[in-house]
């Protein structure tokens, strides 16, 4: 038990943010001037190798593997621990100051796209790949794409934070988010027992989105020793799916790609 008592009015100055102290603030907007670099390729991706970040590099590499040269991109690293996401240039692309953010330079005017699920949907629709055209199949893909967007915060912001990042181990918080994370893993395992991919017989943006979080989680690629803690090996269908996607050449390339510094 902690001795923490709720103040009548919360203050950021009195809060312990652990390793994130000095980065997180309760206000939005830019904090300093910044000009983002821009290359000549159609897409400019400002990102980092986090689960949300790798979603986009995986899809772009999958598109390039299909011979779609129009999906070529320049990749720039946004060092979130150094606060680069709060620079004026990045905030102009994503006012929410979260990676990844994408600029489409192939249009008459640059189009900004933020939120990783929206970026996946934008690219899939633009190139008509990794999303079915039939309304029933397309809807099922979107069901799972938005499920991931709504569910993953329990894994990253909840389980991962209190299991891996919090300055102290809080039993109640770990139990709360472990319970929900395991329920989600069980859901995915049950679904994958009936079909090869999340939304059916085809590999889609739903698989890319979900693998980046849950696939990496059960393969122990996110938080050290968390796969053992979660008894991930018991979710046999989910683990088999995760390994199968991990072995895709485009996925391997996306995970190993080099980022350019700002």
GINOR-V893546 format. One record per residue. RES is the residue in one letter. SS is DSSP state (~ for helix, > for strand, _ for the rest). OMEGA is omega in radians with two decimals (NA if undefined). NEAR is the number of other C-alpha atoms within 12 Angstrom. Layout:
res-><RES,RES>
ss-><SS,SS>
omega-><OMEGA,OMEGA>
near-><NEAR,NEAR>
This chain:
res-><X,X,X,X,X,X,X,X,X,X,X,X,X,X,X,X,X,X,X,X,X,X,X,X,X,X,X,X,X,X,X,X,X,X,X,X,X,X,X,X,X,X,X,X,X,X,X,X,X,X,X,X,X,X,X,X,X,X,X,X,X,X,X,X,X,X,X,X,X,X,X,X,X,X,X,X,X,X,X,X,X,X,X,X,X,X,X,X,X,X,X,X,X,X,X,X,X,X,X,X,X,X,X,X,X,X,X,X,X,X,X,X,X,X,X,X,X,X,X,X,X,X,X,X,X,X,X,X,X,X,X,X,X,X,X,X,X,X,X,X,X,X,X,X,X,X,X,X,X,X,X,X,X,X,X,X,X,X,X,X,X,X,X,X,X,X,X,X,X,X,X,X,X,X,X,X,X,X,X,X,X,X,X,X,X,X,X,X,X,X,X,X,X,X,X,X,X,X,X,X,X,X,X,X,X,X,X,X,X,X,X,X,X,X,X,X,X,X,X,X,X,X,X,X,X,X,X,X,X,X,X,X,X,X,X,X,X,X,X,X,X,X,X,X,X,X,X,X,X,X,X,X,X,X,X,X,X,X,X,X,X,X>
ss-><_,_,_,_,_,_,_,_,_,_,_,~,~,~,_,_,_,~,~,~,_,_,_,_,_,_,_,_,_,_,_,>,_,_,_,_,_,_,_,_,_,_,>,>,>,>,>,_,_,_,~,~,~,~,~,~,~,~,~,~,~,~,~,~,~,_,_,_,~,~,~,_,>,>,>,>,>,_,_,~,~,~,_,~,~,~,>,~,~,~,~,~,~,_,_,_,_,_,_,_,>,>,>,>,_,_,_,_,_,_,>,>,>,>,_,~,~,~,~,~,~,~,~,~,~,~,~,_,_,_,_,_,_,_,~,~,~,~,~,~,~,~,~,~,~,~,~,~,~,~,~,~,~,~,~,~,~,~,~,~,~,~,~,~,~,_,_,_,_,_,~,~,~,~,~,~,~,~,~,~,~,~,~,~,~,~,~,~,~,~,~,~,_,_,_,_,>,_,_,>,_,_,_,_,~,~,~,~,~,~,~,~,~,~,~,~,~,~,_,_,_,_,_,_,_,~,~,~,~,_,_,~,~,~,_,~,~,~,~,~,~,~,~,~,~,~,_,_,~,~,~,~,~,~,~,~,_,_,_,>,_,_>
omega-><3.07,3.12,-3.09,3.06,-3.12,3.01,3.11,3.09,-3.11,3.10,3.12,-3.10,-3.10,-3.05,3.08,-3.13,3.13,-3.11,-3.13,3.07,-3.11,3.10,-3.11,3.05,-3.13,-3.13,3.12,3.08,-3.11,-3.13,3.14,3.13,-3.09,3.04,3.14,3.05,3.08,3.07,-3.09,-3.07,-3.05,-3.09,3.07,-3.07,3.12,-2.88,3.13,-3.06,3.04,3.09,3.11,-3.13,-3.06,3.07,-3.01,3.12,3.10,-3.12,3.13,3.11,3.06,3.11,3.11,3.12,3.08,3.14,-3.14,-3.07,-3.14,3.13,-3.12,-3.00,2.92,-3.05,-3.12,-3.12,2.99,-3.11,-3.04,3.11,3.04,3.07,-3.09,3.13,3.14,3.07,-3.06,-3.12,3.14,-3.14,3.09,3.11,3.08,-3.11,3.12,3.06,3.07,3.04,0.01,3.01,-3.01,2.99,3.04,-3.11,-3.09,3.11,3.12,3.05,3.11,3.08,3.08,3.11,3.06,-2.90,-2.98,3.13,3.12,3.09,3.11,-3.13,3.14,-3.11,3.14,-3.14,-3.12,-3.07,3.10,3.13,3.05,2.97,-3.09,3.09,-3.14,-2.99,-3.12,-3.13,3.12,-3.14,3.11,3.07,-3.13,3.03,-3.05,3.08,-3.12,2.98,-3.14,-3.11,-3.13,-3.03,-3.05,3.08,3.05,-3.13,-3.07,-3.10,-3.12,-3.09,-3.08,-3.11,-3.06,3.10,-2.94,-2.94,-3.04,-3.11,3.05,3.12,-3.13,-3.01,-3.10,-3.11,3.13,3.11,-3.10,-3.05,3.03,3.11,-3.10,3.11,3.13,3.07,3.12,3.09,3.12,3.08,-3.13,-3.14,3.13,3.13,-3.09,3.03,-3.05,-3.11,-3.05,-3.13,-2.99,-3.04,3.14,-3.08,-3.07,3.01,-3.03,3.09,3.07,3.09,-3.14,-3.11,-3.07,3.12,-3.07,3.05,-2.96,3.07,3.12,3.13,-3.09,3.05,3.13,3.14,-3.08,-3.07,-3.03,3.08,-3.12,3.13,3.09,-3.14,-3.11,-3.06,-3.03,-3.09,3.14,3.11,-2.92,-3.13,3.12,3.14,3.13,3.08,-3.11,3.14,-3.12,3.13,3.12,-3.09,3.07,-3.12,-3.13,3.10,3.11,3.14,-3.13,-3.13,-3.09,-3.01,3.12,3.10,3.02,3.10,3.12,NA>
near-><10,10,5,10,10,11,10,6,10,12,13,16,13,13,20,19,21,17,17,18,20,17,23,24,21,14,13,18,22,25,22,15,16,20,18,30,21,25,20,17,19,27,32,37,47,48,42,35,31,30,37,38,40,43,47,48,48,43,47,45,33,35,32,24,22,19,15,21,18,23,35,29,35,31,37,33,32,34,27,26,18,17,26,31,40,34,29,23,28,43,33,29,34,31,25,22,33,35,39,42,43,43,39,32,24,21,13,8,10,17,23,28,33,34,31,42,40,28,38,44,33,28,39,30,19,21,24,21,28,36,35,26,18,11,12,14,22,26,20,26,36,32,25,32,35,24,25,38,29,20,29,33,22,31,40,31,22,26,38,37,28,28,33,25,23,22,16,19,19,22,17,17,23,29,21,20,28,31,21,24,36,32,21,33,39,26,23,38,30,22,22,25,20,17,19,25,33,40,33,28,19,21,28,40,46,43,45,50,48,46,45,43,39,51,43,39,40,42,33,25,26,28,27,18,18,29,29,17,24,33,21,33,25,20,31,23,28,38,32,27,34,38,25,23,31,29,17,22,20,27,34,21,21,34,29,17,24,17,24,21,18,25>
